[in-house]
Amino acid sequence: MSDSATPAVRHVDRLDLSFDAGSWDFAAARRAEIDALFAELRRAKPALFNGRVLLMHRFAIADGVMHGTFLEADYAAFVAWQRWGRPDAGVLDCFGAAAIQSADGAFLLGVMGGHTFNAGQIYFPCGTPDPSDVIGGTTVDFDFSIRRELREETGLDPALLRPEPGWTLAVDGSLIAAVKVLRSELTADVLRARILGNLAREPQPELADIRIVRGPADFDPAMRGYVTAFLTHRFSHAHE
């Protein structure tokens, strides 16, 4: 669900993201409630795993650069925060997203599988950053994060896609998606067939389907708000 009616969209030249070893007070204060909620969610979706995630707790944009600092928390606390309406708890849900653009100008989105937390929702390959995205103990690397998520979710080789300079930020209340456009030399139909072939070889793929979006006529109510905002902005500036 969107935090705001109209997510803001803007370009930045680069990201300057760091890791802070601090703790999240919200998680400590509501530990018992969090654990009870996650146990309930796992009874319905046993595949849910309480791993470690990174949440942004300081944020600023200046001179074309997004600066941010992340702390580490458990996935159960992150899920509880979302379920309880994202109350003011000193964090932002900030992540990188891979917007795959085909040679014929379309974008490809994934439909989340029924066993996942966001079952049925439609968005770009992405994921909440985790400790594996921390380089050298201090730097949070979203380029690495989106390449990992792209490979895991679609089976595509990131090396075969050409990254567009800079990032597009879609800011939807407490959610900040840093979208990187990755261009392919293949058409949308060929890309979709290739990804579906990769998914068919997995025992339990994260994605249930791939949608091709060529313009606003292809928008779906199941698309996340930040996705619709990004695509609306992109298609409206396509010929500039």
PyRosetta script that sets phi, psi and omega in degrees:
from pyrosetta import init, pose_from_sequence

init()
pose = pose_from_sequence("MSDSATPAVRHVDRLDLSFDAGSWDFAAARRAEIDALFAELRRAKPALFNGRVLLMHRFAIADGVMHGTFLEADYAAFVAWQRWGRPDAGVLDCFGAAAIQSADGAFLLGVMGGHTFNAGQIYFPCGTPDPSDVIGGTTVDFDFSIRRELREETGLDPALLRPEPGWTLAVDGSLIAAVKVLRSELTADVLRARILGNLAREPQPELADIRIVRGPADFDPAMRGYVTAFLTHRFSHAHE")
pose.set_psi(1, 141.3)
pose.set_omega(1, 179.7)
pose.set_phi(2, -72.7)
pose.set_psi(2, 145.6)
pose.set_omega(2, 175.2)
pose.set_phi(3, -81.8)
pose.set_psi(3, -25.7)
pose.set_omega(3, -177.6)
pose.set_phi(4, -135.8)
pose.set_psi(4, 162.6)
pose.set_omega(4, -175.4)
pose.set_phi(5, -68.3)
pose.set_psi(5, -41.1)
pose.set_omega(5, -176.7)
pose.set_phi(6, -130.9)
pose.set_psi(6, 102.0)
pose.set_omega(6, 178.2)
pose.set_phi(7, -60.1)
pose.set_psi(7, 141.2)
pose.set_omega(7, 177.7)
pose.set_phi(8, -85.9)
pose.set_psi(8, 142.1)
pose.set_omega(8, -179.1)
pose.set_phi(9, -124.8)
pose.set_psi(9, 130.7)
pose.set_omega(9, 177.9)
pose.set_phi(10, -152.1)
pose.set_psi(10, 157.0)
pose.set_omega(10, 179.6)
pose.set_phi(11, -96.2)
pose.set_psi(11, 142.7)
pose.set_omega(11, 168.1)
pose.set_phi(12, -129.9)
pose.set_psi(12, 152.9)
pose.set_omega(12, -177.4)
pose.set_phi(13, -77.4)
pose.set_psi(13, -35.6)
pose.set_omega(13, -179.2)
pose.set_phi(14, -157.5)
pose.set_psi(14, 170.5)
pose.set_omega(14, 178.2)
pose.set_phi(15, -114.4)
pose.set_psi(15, 140.1)
pose.set_omega(15, 175.3)
pose.set_phi(16, -125.7)
pose.set_psi(16, 92.0)
pose.set_omega(16, -171.1)
pose.set_phi(17, -118.3)
pose.set_psi(17, 135.4)
pose.set_omega(17, -177.0)
pose.set_phi(18, -131.5)
pose.set_psi(18, 165.5)
pose.set_omega(18, -179.1)
pose.set_phi(19, -112.4)
pose.set_psi(19, 137.1)
pose.set_omega(19, 178.1)
pose.set_phi(20, -122.5)
pose.set_psi(20, 130.9)
pose.set_omega(20, -175.8)
pose.set_phi(21, -77.9)
pose.set_psi(21, 17.0)
pose.set_omega(21, -179.8)
pose.set_phi(22, -71.6)
pose.set_psi(22, 169.4)
pose.set_omega(22, -178.8)
pose.set_phi(23, -105.8)
pose.set_psi(23, 164.9)
pose.set_omega(23, -179.3)
pose.set_phi(24, -103.8)
pose.set_psi(24, 111.9)
pose.set_omega(24, -175.3)
pose.set_phi(25, -60.6)
pose.set_psi(25, -36.6)
pose.set_omega(25, 179.9)
pose.set_phi(26, -56.2)
pose.set_psi(26, -44.1)
pose.set_omega(26, -177.3)
pose.set_phi(27, -65.3)
pose.set_psi(27, -39.4)
pose.set_omega(27, -180.0)
pose.set_phi(28, -71.0)
pose.set_psi(28, -40.8)
pose.set_omega(28, -175.1)
pose.set_phi(29, -69.2)
pose.set_psi(29, -30.4)
pose.set_omega(29, -174.4)
pose.set_phi(30, -118.1)
pose.set_psi(30, 30.6)
pose.set_omega(30, -174.0)
pose.set_phi(31, -55.4)
pose.set_psi(31, -46.6)
pose.set_omega(31, -176.5)
pose.set_phi(32, -64.0)
pose.set_psi(32, -43.4)
pose.set_omega(32, 178.6)
pose.set_phi(33, -64.5)
pose.set_psi(33, -39.3)
pose.set_omega(33, 180.0)
pose.set_phi(34, -62.9)
pose.set_psi(34, -47.5)
pose.set_omega(34, -178.2)
pose.set_phi(35, -63.9)
pose.set_psi(35, -38.1)
pose.set_omega(35, 179.4)
pose.set_phi(36, -66.3)
pose.set_psi(36, -42.4)
pose.set_omega(36, 179.1)
pose.set_phi(37, -64.1)
pose.set_psi(37, -44.3)
pose.set_omega(37, -176.6)
pose.set_phi(38, -66.8)
pose.set_psi(38, -36.1)
pose.set_omega(38, 176.5)
pose.set_phi(39, -62.4)
pose.set_psi(39, -39.6)
pose.set_omega(39, 177.2)
pose.set_phi(40, -64.6)
pose.set_psi(40, -43.7)
pose.set_omega(40, 179.8)
pose.set_phi(41, -64.6)
pose.set_psi(41, -37.0)
pose.set_omega(41, -179.3)
pose.set_phi(42, -70.6)
pose.set_psi(42, -27.3)
pose.set_omega(42, 176.1)
pose.set_phi(43, -64.9)
pose.set_psi(43, -33.5)
pose.set_omega(43, 178.6)
pose.set_phi(44, -83.8)
pose.set_psi(44, -34.7)
pose.set_omega(44, -178.7)
pose.set_phi(45, -132.3)
pose.set_psi(45, 85.3)
pose.set_omega(45, -175.3)
pose.set_phi(46, -61.1)
pose.set_psi(46, -18.7)
pose.set_omega(46, -178.5)
pose.set_phi(47, -74.1)
pose.set_psi(47, -13.3)
pose.set_omega(47, 179.7)
pose.set_phi(48, -62.3)
pose.set_psi(48, 135.5)
pose.set_omega(48, -177.0)
pose.set_phi(49, -124.8)
pose.set_psi(49, 132.3)
pose.set_omega(49, -178.0)
pose.set_phi(50, -88.5)
pose.set_psi(50, 73.7)
pose.set_omega(50, 177.7)
pose.set_phi(51, -87.1)
pose.set_psi(51, -166.0)
pose.set_omega(51, -179.7)
pose.set_phi(52, -104.0)
pose.set_psi(52, 140.8)
pose.set_omega(52, -179.4)
pose.set_phi(53, -132.4)
pose.set_psi(53, 166.4)
pose.set_omega(53, 177.6)
pose.set_phi(54, -113.7)
pose.set_psi(54, 131.5)
pose.set_omega(54, 178.6)
pose.set_phi(55, -122.6)
pose.set_psi(55, 137.8)
pose.set_omega(55, -179.0)
pose.set_phi(56, -76.8)
pose.set_psi(56, 133.0)
pose.set_omega(56, 177.6)
pose.set_phi(57, -125.1)
pose.set_psi(57, -0.8)
pose.set_omega(57, 168.8)
pose.set_phi(58, -140.1)
pose.set_psi(58, 140.8)
pose.set_omega(58, -171.1)
pose.set_phi(59, -153.2)
pose.set_psi(59, 137.1)
pose.set_omega(59, 175.5)
pose.set_phi(60, -160.7)
pose.set_psi(60, 152.6)
pose.set_omega(60, 173.9)
pose.set_phi(61, -123.5)
pose.set_psi(61, 127.8)
pose.set_omega(61, 179.5)
pose.set_phi(62, -151.4)
pose.set_psi(62, 133.5)
pose.set_omega(62, 175.3)
pose.set_phi(63, 53.2)
pose.set_psi(63, 42.9)
pose.set_omega(63, 176.3)
pose.set_phi(64, 76.7)
pose.set_psi(64, 13.9)
pose.set_omega(64, -178.7)
pose.set_phi(65, -125.1)
pose.set_psi(65, 132.7)
pose.set_omega(65, 171.2)
pose.set_phi(66, -93.0)
pose.set_psi(66, 119.6)
pose.set_omega(66, 176.9)
pose.set_phi(67, -102.0)
pose.set_psi(67, 135.8)
pose.set_omega(67, 179.0)
pose.set_phi(68, -154.2)
pose.set_psi(68, 149.4)
pose.set_omega(68, 176.5)
pose.set_phi(69, -124.1)
pose.set_psi(69, 136.3)
pose.set_omega(69, -175.2)
pose.set_phi(70, -114.8)
pose.set_psi(70, 149.0)
pose.set_omega(70, 169.9)
pose.set_phi(71, -118.7)
pose.set_psi(71, 164.8)
pose.set_omega(71, -177.8)
pose.set_phi(72, -100.7)
pose.set_psi(72, 140.8)
pose.set_omega(72, 177.7)
pose.set_phi(73, -146.0)
pose.set_psi(73, 173.1)
pose.set_omega(73, 175.8)
pose.set_phi(74, -92.0)
pose.set_psi(74, 153.2)
pose.set_omega(74, -176.1)
pose.set_phi(75, -61.7)
pose.set_psi(75, -34.9)
pose.set_omega(75, -179.5)
pose.set_phi(76, -59.9)
pose.set_psi(76, -42.4)
pose.set_omega(76, 179.5)
pose.set_phi(77, -67.2)
pose.set_psi(77, -39.1)
pose.set_omega(77, 178.5)
pose.set_phi(78, -62.9)
pose.set_psi(78, -44.7)
pose.set_omega(78, 179.0)
pose.set_phi(79, -63.4)
pose.set_psi(79, -43.9)
pose.set_omega(79, 179.7)
pose.set_phi(80, -60.7)
pose.set_psi(80, -44.4)
pose.set_omega(80, 178.1)
pose.set_phi(81, -56.6)
pose.set_psi(81, -41.9)
pose.set_omega(81, 177.4)
pose.set_phi(82, -66.5)
pose.set_psi(82, -46.5)
pose.set_omega(82, -178.2)
pose.set_phi(83, -62.0)
pose.set_psi(83, -31.3)
pose.set_omega(83, -177.8)
pose.set_phi(84, -90.9)
pose.set_psi(84, 19.6)
pose.set_omega(84, 172.9)
pose.set_phi(85, 85.6)
pose.set_psi(85, 19.6)
pose.set_omega(85, 179.5)
pose.set_phi(86, 52.2)
pose.set_psi(86, 57.7)
pose.set_omega(86, 179.2)
pose.set_phi(87, -64.0)
pose.set_psi(87, 160.0)
pose.set_omega(87, 178.4)
pose.set_phi(88, -63.3)
pose.set_psi(88, 108.6)
pose.set_omega(88, -176.4)
pose.set_phi(89, -135.6)
pose.set_psi(89, 18.7)
pose.set_omega(89, 174.8)
pose.set_phi(90, 80.5)
pose.set_psi(90, 13.9)
pose.set_omega(90, -180.0)
pose.set_phi(91, -134.5)
pose.set_psi(91, 162.0)
pose.set_omega(91, 172.5)
pose.set_phi(92, -126.5)
pose.set_psi(92, 147.3)
pose.set_omega(92, 176.8)
pose.set_phi(93, -89.4)
pose.set_psi(93, 92.0)
pose.set_omega(93, -175.9)
pose.set_phi(94, -116.0)
pose.set_psi(94, 130.5)
pose.set_omega(94, -176.1)
pose.set_phi(95, -152.5)
pose.set_psi(95, 163.2)
pose.set_omega(95, 175.7)
pose.set_phi(96, -95.6)
pose.set_psi(96, 145.9)
pose.set_omega(96, 179.8)
pose.set_phi(97, -132.9)
pose.set_psi(97, 140.4)
pose.set_omega(97, -178.2)
pose.set_phi(98, -100.8)
pose.set_psi(98, 108.1)
pose.set_omega(98, 179.4)
pose.set_phi(99, -93.0)
pose.set_psi(99, 99.2)
pose.set_omega(99, -178.6)
pose.set_phi(100, -78.2)
pose.set_psi(100, 120.4)
pose.set_omega(100, 178.2)
pose.set_phi(101, -113.0)
pose.set_psi(101, 127.9)
pose.set_omega(101, -178.0)
pose.set_phi(102, -79.7)
pose.set_psi(102, 169.4)
pose.set_omega(102, 179.9)
pose.set_phi(103, -62.6)
pose.set_psi(103, -26.0)
pose.set_omega(103, 179.8)
pose.set_phi(104, -97.5)
pose.set_psi(104, 19.0)
pose.set_omega(104, 168.9)
pose.set_phi(105, 87.7)
pose.set_psi(105, 1.1)
pose.set_omega(105, -179.6)
pose.set_phi(106, -87.3)
pose.set_psi(106, 162.8)
pose.set_omega(106, 173.4)
pose.set_phi(107, -113.2)
pose.set_psi(107, 146.6)
pose.set_omega(107, -179.2)
pose.set_phi(108, -112.8)
pose.set_psi(108, 128.5)
pose.set_omega(108, -178.2)
pose.set_phi(109, -121.5)
pose.set_psi(109, 154.8)
pose.set_omega(109, 179.0)
pose.set_phi(110, -103.0)
pose.set_psi(110, 145.7)
pose.set_omega(110, 172.8)
pose.set_phi(111, -99.4)
pose.set_psi(111, 120.3)
pose.set_omega(111, -175.1)
pose.set_phi(112, -67.5)
pose.set_psi(112, 138.3)
pose.set_omega(112, -178.2)
pose.set_phi(113, -67.5)
pose.set_psi(113, 158.8)
pose.set_omega(113, -175.9)
pose.set_phi(114, -63.8)
pose.set_psi(114, -22.3)
pose.set_omega(114, -178.4)
pose.set_phi(115, -86.0)
pose.set_psi(115, -5.9)
pose.set_omega(115, -176.6)
pose.set_phi(116, -90.3)
pose.set_psi(116, 165.9)
pose.set_omega(116, -178.9)
pose.set_phi(117, -63.9)
pose.set_psi(117, -37.7)
pose.set_omega(117, -178.1)
pose.set_phi(118, -101.7)
pose.set_psi(118, 40.3)
pose.set_omega(118, -175.8)
pose.set_phi(119, -49.7)
pose.set_psi(119, 131.1)
pose.set_omega(119, 175.8)
pose.set_phi(120, 86.9)
pose.set_psi(120, -16.7)
pose.set_omega(120, 179.2)
pose.set_phi(121, -74.2)
pose.set_psi(121, 153.1)
pose.set_omega(121, -174.9)
pose.set_phi(122, -120.3)
pose.set_psi(122, 122.2)
pose.set_omega(122, 178.3)
pose.set_phi(123, -161.9)
pose.set_psi(123, 178.7)
pose.set_omega(123, -179.4)
pose.set_phi(124, -71.5)
pose.set_psi(124, 155.9)
pose.set_omega(124, 170.9)
pose.set_phi(125, -55.1)
pose.set_psi(125, 124.8)
pose.set_omega(125, -176.0)
pose.set_phi(126, -166.3)
pose.set_psi(126, 176.5)
pose.set_omega(126, 176.2)
pose.set_phi(127, -174.1)
pose.set_psi(127, 152.6)
pose.set_omega(127, 175.2)
pose.set_phi(128, -61.0)
pose.set_psi(128, 129.9)
pose.set_omega(128, -179.9)
pose.set_phi(129, -60.6)
pose.set_psi(129, 153.0)
pose.set_omega(129, -179.7)
pose.set_phi(130, -135.8)
pose.set_psi(130, 176.8)
pose.set_omega(130, -175.4)
pose.set_phi(131, -57.2)
pose.set_psi(131, -23.1)
pose.set_omega(131, 178.4)
pose.set_phi(132, -69.1)
pose.set_psi(132, -14.7)
pose.set_omega(132, 178.5)
pose.set_phi(133, -88.8)
pose.set_psi(133, 0.6)
pose.set_omega(133, 178.0)
pose.set_phi(134, -90.4)
pose.set_psi(134, 120.0)
pose.set_omega(134, -177.7)
pose.set_phi(135, -104.4)
pose.set_psi(135, 128.8)
pose.set_omega(135, 177.9)
pose.set_phi(136, 66.0)
pose.set_psi(136, 17.9)
pose.set_omega(136, 177.3)
pose.set_phi(137, 80.2)
pose.set_psi(137, -7.8)
pose.set_omega(137, -174.5)
pose.set_phi(138, -133.6)
pose.set_psi(138, -24.4)
pose.set_omega(138, -173.2)
pose.set_phi(139, -105.7)
pose.set_psi(139, 129.1)
pose.set_omega(139, 174.8)
pose.set_phi(140, -93.5)
pose.set_psi(140, 119.7)
pose.set_omega(140, -171.0)
pose.set_phi(141, -106.5)
pose.set_psi(141, 100.1)
pose.set_omega(141, 180.0)
pose.set_phi(142, -73.4)
pose.set_psi(142, -26.3)
pose.set_omega(142, 174.3)
pose.set_phi(143, -60.6)
pose.set_psi(143, -45.6)
pose.set_omega(143, 177.5)
pose.set_phi(144, -63.5)
pose.set_psi(144, -42.9)
pose.set_omega(144, -177.3)
pose.set_phi(145, -60.5)
pose.set_psi(145, -46.2)
pose.set_omega(145, -177.2)
pose.set_phi(146, -71.4)
pose.set_psi(146, -32.5)
pose.set_omega(146, 176.6)
pose.set_phi(147, -65.0)
pose.set_psi(147, -41.4)
pose.set_omega(147, 178.1)
pose.set_phi(148, -62.8)
pose.set_psi(148, -48.0)
pose.set_omega(148, -178.9)
pose.set_phi(149, -64.7)
pose.set_psi(149, -39.8)
pose.set_omega(149, 179.1)
pose.set_phi(150, -59.8)
pose.set_psi(150, -46.5)
pose.set_omega(150, -179.2)
pose.set_phi(151, -66.6)
pose.set_psi(151, -43.5)
pose.set_omega(151, -177.8)
pose.set_phi(152, -65.2)
pose.set_psi(152, -41.2)
pose.set_omega(152, -172.7)
pose.set_phi(153, -86.2)
pose.set_psi(153, -32.8)
pose.set_omega(153, -174.2)
pose.set_phi(154, -115.6)
pose.set_psi(154, -19.3)
pose.set_omega(154, -175.3)
pose.set_phi(155, 78.8)
pose.set_psi(155, 0.7)
pose.set_omega(155, 179.1)
pose.set_phi(156, -74.9)
pose.set_psi(156, 147.8)
pose.set_omega(156, 176.2)
pose.set_phi(157, -85.7)
pose.set_psi(157, 114.3)
pose.set_omega(157, -178.7)
pose.set_phi(158, -57.5)
pose.set_psi(158, -25.7)
pose.set_omega(158, -178.4)
pose.set_phi(159, -66.1)
pose.set_psi(159, -19.2)
pose.set_omega(159, -179.2)
pose.set_phi(160, -90.3)
pose.set_psi(160, 2.5)
pose.set_omega(160, 179.4)
pose.set_phi(161, -114.5)
pose.set_psi(161, 142.6)
pose.set_omega(161, -176.8)
pose.set_phi(162, -100.2)
pose.set_psi(162, 114.8)
pose.set_omega(162, -179.2)
pose.set_phi(163, -73.1)
pose.set_psi(163, 138.0)
pose.set_omega(163, 175.9)
pose.set_phi(164, -80.5)
pose.set_psi(164, 143.8)
pose.set_omega(164, 179.6)
pose.set_phi(165, -60.5)
pose.set_psi(165, 144.5)
pose.set_omega(165, 176.0)
pose.set_phi(166, 74.5)
pose.set_psi(166, -174.0)
pose.set_omega(166, -177.7)
pose.set_phi(167, -134.7)
pose.set_psi(167, 150.8)
pose.set_omega(167, 172.3)
pose.set_phi(168, -108.1)
pose.set_psi(168, 122.1)
pose.set_omega(168, 179.0)
pose.set_phi(169, -94.7)
pose.set_psi(169, 127.1)
pose.set_omega(169, 171.8)
pose.set_phi(170, -111.2)
pose.set_psi(170, 109.7)
pose.set_omega(170, -173.4)
pose.set_phi(171, -106.2)
pose.set_psi(171, 114.7)
pose.set_omega(171, -175.5)
pose.set_phi(172, -124.6)
pose.set_psi(172, 80.6)
pose.set_omega(172, -176.7)
pose.set_phi(173, 66.1)
pose.set_psi(173, -119.4)
pose.set_omega(173, -178.9)
pose.set_phi(174, -85.1)
pose.set_psi(174, 3.3)
pose.set_omega(174, 179.7)
pose.set_phi(175, -106.5)
pose.set_psi(175, 129.2)
pose.set_omega(175, 176.4)
pose.set_phi(176, -127.8)
pose.set_psi(176, 110.8)
pose.set_omega(176, 176.3)
pose.set_phi(177, -98.8)
pose.set_psi(177, 122.7)
pose.set_omega(177, 174.7)
pose.set_phi(178, -97.4)
pose.set_psi(178, 103.0)
pose.set_omega(178, -171.8)
pose.set_phi(179, -95.7)
pose.set_psi(179, 126.3)
pose.set_omega(179, 175.2)
pose.set_phi(180, -108.9)
pose.set_psi(180, 121.8)
pose.set_omega(180, 177.3)
pose.set_phi(181, -80.6)
pose.set_psi(181, 126.9)
pose.set_omega(181, 178.9)
pose.set_phi(182, -118.5)
pose.set_psi(182, 115.0)
pose.set_omega(182, -173.8)
pose.set_phi(183, -94.6)
pose.set_psi(183, 137.7)
pose.set_omega(183, 179.4)
pose.set_phi(184, -109.9)
pose.set_psi(184, 154.6)
pose.set_omega(184, 174.5)
pose.set_phi(185, -88.0)
pose.set_psi(185, -0.9)
pose.set_omega(185, -178.9)
pose.set_phi(186, -98.5)
pose.set_psi(186, 154.6)
pose.set_omega(186, 176.0)
pose.set_phi(187, -74.0)
pose.set_psi(187, 164.2)
pose.set_omega(187, -178.1)
pose.set_phi(188, -60.4)
pose.set_psi(188, -43.0)
pose.set_omega(188, -178.1)
pose.set_phi(189, -64.5)
pose.set_psi(189, -40.1)
pose.set_omega(189, 179.0)
pose.set_phi(190, -67.5)
pose.set_psi(190, -42.6)
pose.set_omega(190, 178.4)
pose.set_phi(191, -61.0)
pose.set_psi(191, -46.3)
pose.set_omega(191, -179.1)
pose.set_phi(192, -60.3)
pose.set_psi(192, -44.5)
pose.set_omega(192, 179.5)
pose.set_phi(193, -62.0)
pose.set_psi(193, -39.7)
pose.set_omega(193, -179.7)
pose.set_phi(194, -65.6)
pose.set_psi(194, -44.8)
pose.set_omega(194, -179.6)
pose.set_phi(195, -64.8)
pose.set_psi(195, -43.9)
pose.set_omega(195, 178.9)
pose.set_phi(196, -61.0)
pose.set_psi(196, -35.8)
pose.set_omega(196, 176.0)
pose.set_phi(197, -63.8)
pose.set_psi(197, -40.3)
pose.set_omega(197, 177.1)
pose.set_phi(198, -64.6)
pose.set_psi(198, -42.3)
pose.set_omega(198, -179.4)
pose.set_phi(199, -64.5)
pose.set_psi(199, -35.4)
pose.set_omega(199, -178.0)
pose.set_phi(200, -64.9)
pose.set_psi(200, -21.0)
pose.set_omega(200, -179.4)
pose.set_phi(201, -89.4)
pose.set_psi(201, -4.9)
pose.set_omega(201, -179.7)
pose.set_phi(202, -94.8)
pose.set_psi(202, 142.5)
pose.set_omega(202, 179.9)
pose.set_phi(203, -66.7)
pose.set_psi(203, -35.6)
pose.set_omega(203, 178.8)
pose.set_phi(204, -147.2)
pose.set_psi(204, 79.0)
pose.set_omega(204, -178.5)
pose.set_phi(205, -65.4)
pose.set_psi(205, 149.3)
pose.set_omega(205, 179.3)
pose.set_phi(206, -70.8)
pose.set_psi(206, -30.9)
pose.set_omega(206, -178.2)
pose.set_phi(207, -101.9)
pose.set_psi(207, 140.2)
pose.set_omega(207, 179.0)
pose.set_phi(208, -94.7)
pose.set_psi(208, -22.1)
pose.set_omega(208, -177.8)
pose.set_phi(209, -164.4)
pose.set_psi(209, 168.3)
pose.set_omega(209, 176.4)
pose.set_phi(210, -123.9)
pose.set_psi(210, 128.4)
pose.set_omega(210, 178.8)
pose.set_phi(211, -105.7)
pose.set_psi(211, 140.3)
pose.set_omega(211, 174.5)
pose.set_phi(212, -101.2)
pose.set_psi(212, 127.1)
pose.set_omega(212, 179.7)
pose.set_phi(213, -118.4)
pose.set_psi(213, 113.0)
pose.set_omega(213, -179.1)
pose.set_phi(214, -101.8)
pose.set_psi(214, -11.7)
pose.set_omega(214, -179.8)
pose.set_phi(215, 177.1)
pose.set_psi(215, 179.6)
pose.set_omega(215, -178.0)
pose.set_phi(216, -55.8)
pose.set_psi(216, -25.8)
pose.set_omega(216, 179.1)
pose.set_phi(217, -63.8)
pose.set_psi(217, -20.4)
pose.set_omega(217, -179.3)
pose.set_phi(218, -94.6)
pose.set_psi(218, 2.6)
pose.set_omega(218, 179.6)
pose.set_phi(219, -65.1)
pose.set_psi(219, 148.1)
pose.set_omega(219, -176.9)
pose.set_phi(220, -129.7)
pose.set_psi(220, 141.5)
pose.set_omega(220, 178.8)
pose.set_phi(221, -58.6)
pose.set_psi(221, -21.2)
pose.set_omega(221, -179.9)
pose.set_phi(222, -80.9)
pose.set_psi(222, -5.3)
pose.set_omega(222, 176.5)
pose.set_phi(223, -71.8)
pose.set_psi(223, 136.5)
pose.set_omega(223, 177.4)
pose.set_phi(224, -61.8)
pose.set_psi(224, 151.1)
pose.set_omega(224, -177.5)
pose.set_phi(225, -58.3)
pose.set_psi(225, -40.3)
pose.set_omega(225, -179.3)
pose.set_phi(226, -66.7)
pose.set_psi(226, -31.3)
pose.set_omega(226, 178.4)
pose.set_phi(227, -66.8)
pose.set_psi(227, -48.0)
pose.set_omega(227, 179.0)
pose.set_phi(228, -60.8)
pose.set_psi(228, -41.4)
pose.set_omega(228, 179.8)
pose.set_phi(229, -64.0)
pose.set_psi(229, -45.4)
pose.set_omega(229, 178.9)
pose.set_phi(230, -60.7)
pose.set_psi(230, -48.3)
pose.set_omega(230, -176.8)
pose.set_phi(231, -66.7)
pose.set_psi(231, -39.2)
pose.set_omega(231, 177.3)
pose.set_phi(232, -59.2)
pose.set_psi(232, -46.2)
pose.set_omega(232, 178.4)
pose.set_phi(233, -62.9)
pose.set_psi(233, -42.9)
pose.set_omega(233, -176.6)
pose.set_phi(234, -65.9)
pose.set_psi(234, -47.9)
pose.set_omega(234, -178.2)
pose.set_phi(235, -68.0)
pose.set_psi(235, -32.6)
pose.set_omega(235, -179.2)
pose.set_phi(236, -72.9)
pose.set_psi(236, -19.1)
pose.set_omega(236, 178.7)
pose.set_phi(237, -111.1)
pose.set_psi(237, 16.0)
pose.set_omega(237, -172.7)
pose.set_phi(238, -62.8)
pose.set_psi(238, -28.1)
pose.set_omega(238, -174.0)
pose.set_phi(239, -107.9)
pose.set_psi(239, 13.7)
pose.set_omega(239, 179.4)
pose.set_phi(240, -82.2)
pose.dump_pdb("model.pdb")
